[in-house]
C-alpha cells in the first residue's frame, strides 16, 4: 500500500496539471491497470485532501519487527513448536549457541531482542505461523498404510444382474458406551438379488471378522466374485486381502466418508439388524449365541425367502426434481430363480428348501429368539427393562438438574 501511494502521489501532480479530461482519464487508466485498484476508489482518493502517506495506528514503537519474527519462527521450528512459556527460557541460552553452530544467521541486535522477548509476546508473534501449521496439518495428504494403496477404490458402476458382488459392513452393538469388548454384526449383502447373511462376533478383530465372512460365504447359494467393504480396519487388512486372492475374489473398498458407496448393505443394516435386535449393548457369550442362532436360522430364511426387495430401474432428473422408477418387488429367492446366472442344481435345492418353510412359523421363531435376547440383556443388567428400538444415548451427555430454582446443564459420566 505504501508503494501504491507513492506511485499515486507522483501521478497526482500530473493529474491536476492535465488540461483535458482525456489526459486525466489516461492517467487513471495507467494507474488502475498497474495496481488493479477500483477506478472510482482511485478518483476519490486522488481528489481527497488527505495525505497519501500511510500512518501507522498508534504511537507505540515497533520493537519486534519482521527480522525478529522470522528468526523466532526458525527457532520455534528447531525446538519442535513449543509454546511461548517453554520457548522463552530456551531463547536466553540457545540463541548464541545456534549462531555459533551456524544454524541461525542474525545480527547481534536481533539476538538481544530474542533474549528479552516475553512468553506472551512469543505467542502473539507466532500466531500467523501457528495458523499456517494447523492448515498444513489439516489439509495434508493422509499417509495410509500400504494395504490402502494396494486395494482399489470402487464407487458405483455395479453390474446389477451379476450375482456374487458382495457389499460388507460392520454393525456395532455397543449401546451407550464404546469401551471394552462388545458384539459386532458382520453384515453381507449381494447386489444383484439382495440376499443377506449376518454373523455376530465379539470385538472387531481381523481374524474373527474374516472367519465370520467365510461362514457367510459358505451359506450363500452362489459363489462370491467381488467383496466390497468400507474402510474399516476390520476388513481392510492383509488377512482378508490374502483370503480374496486365494479364493479368486476381487477385492475393492469404498471412498472414505462416502456411505452411499455401500448403500445396499447399509439398507440391510437398518432393516435386518437394527430393526430386529435394536440398539442395546450385547457383550456376553449368551447374548451372542442367541443372536447367531437367529442369524443362521430363522432370520436369514425369513428375509431371503419371504421379504420382497424393490430394485431401482432408472433415475431421471427433471428441473431439479429426481424421478425414480422401481421394478416389481420380489424376494431374493424369486430373483435367484429368475436369473440366468444361477445353475439348475442350485435352483432345485432352493426350491426344495422353500417348500419346507412356513413364514408364520419362522416369524414366531424370530419373535421368540428376540424375546430371549432381551431377557438375557435384562438379566445381565439386574432386571432393568430396556428399550431396544430406541437409540442409546452416549454416557457423556448433557443433563439438567434443578439448583436454586434454576435449571443448569451438567455432564454425567
C-alpha angles and dihedrals in degrees: 000000000000091000091048091052091050089051091047091049090057092049091044091069091050090046095057092042092054114108101200134049090236092061091050090049092052090051090053091046091053094050096045092047093052098042104029092227124146114270096225091048091052092049091052091046096047092049095046121103091223116113115256093221111111112239119202115233114249127019099248115121118243109243103167102051130174093286091058093045093049092050091045091053090051093051091044089057093047092055094047101260103296123181122261094263092056096040097050096070090044091056092058093056107025106043094079092044092052090051091051091049089050093240092118125043108194138130124260090249092057090045092055091049091051091054092053100043115116126230092248092053091048091057091046093049093048096047093104093047091050092052091050092048091051091052091048091053093045097051098032115124109263116248102226121186118262092261091066090055093049096052112071122230117241124190115179125311092117122168095234096194096053113093123219099049100129128192114202131199141165122235115198122218097194099127112202097340130054094196123117127000121324139160122286124190114221100212122196126183132181115228099211100050105014091239110166134200129179137191128178122216134180109253125349101271118158097237093045091050090049092051090050091051091049091053091048091049092054091050095053114095094228138047123266117242100168134027117197120179129164122255095282112137088227087075106020097074140105092259094064093035091056091044092054092047091050093048095042095246121148111236127206138152139217127255113268114268093005107119093174090069086073096038097136096058092037089062090051091050088062101041101032103034115019095036090051108040100016132214101302127126114261113186107140128093092238093056094046092049091054092047092050090048088054094047095047095044132023101007098054092045094047095046098042099042104032109024113085119221125207117218123204111243101182142346120211126187114211119178095330095317123106118219115198125196122198132193125238110294112255134171119250087249092056092049091052092051090053095046122106092207096066120085123244092241091056092049092050091049092050092046091054090049091048091055091057095051126098112194093202091052091047090051091051090049091051092050091048094053092044087054089051091051093052091044091053089049092052092047089052090053097046098264095308111156117239135206103218096179092057121086109246116247113232116251093240098067139134114258130171132234129184115244124169090347092303129106112234127184118236135171118243122201 
